[in-house]
Amino acid sequence: MSNPQLAEWAKETFDLQKAPDASTISKFLKRGDKDLIIQANIKNRKRVRKGKCSEIENASVILLAY
């Protein structure tokens, strides 16, 4: 399956408004979910921005974790 075909499949399967770009599919296939894990890891960020409503943010993190 080619990258454009895979992008069209993702659009239909996940009911996306538009298909992901073929280059996005290519990058994901090359790197896997390694980039997603890095983005989720706060320790790897240069600066952590604190929100205005930290109590609500903490409660939502706990809620989404379960």
N, C-alpha and C positions, 0 to 999 in steps of 0.2 A: 504494500500500500504506500503510495507516495505521500509526501508531506501535505500537499493541498487536499488530497483525498481524506487524509487523517484529520485535517482542520475542519473539513465539511462534516465529517462524522461527529466530531466533538460538538459542532454547532447544533446538529440535529439531536444528538444524545442528551446534551445538557441544556437544551432549549436556550441557546445563547442568541443575542440580538444579531451578532455578526460572527463569522468564523475567525478563529485566531490566525494571525499571519503565519505563513509557512516558515519564516525564520524563527518564530517563537516555538513552533513545534520542533524544529531542528535543534534549537538550544536545549529544550527540555529533554529530548531524546539523548543528546550528548552528555548532559550533566546530571540527568535524573532529578531527583528531588533534593539534591545537595543544596541548591540555592534556596529552596523553600525553608530548609532547616536553618540555614545561616540567617535568613531574614527574620525568622521567628526567635532567634537567640539574641536576647537583649545585650548579653555580655560582649558580643562582637560589634556593637554599634559604637560609633565615636561619641555620640551624645544622646543621652536619654532625656526626652522631653516629658515633663510632668504636666498632667492635665489640670484643668481648673477645678474639676469636681472629682478629686481622687477617691472619695468614699464611694461614689457611684461607679467609678471605673473598677475599683477593687471588688465591689459586689458583683458587677457584670462578669468579671474574670472568673470569680468563684462559680457563678451560675453557669457560665459556658463550659467550664471545666468538667461538669458532671453531666 
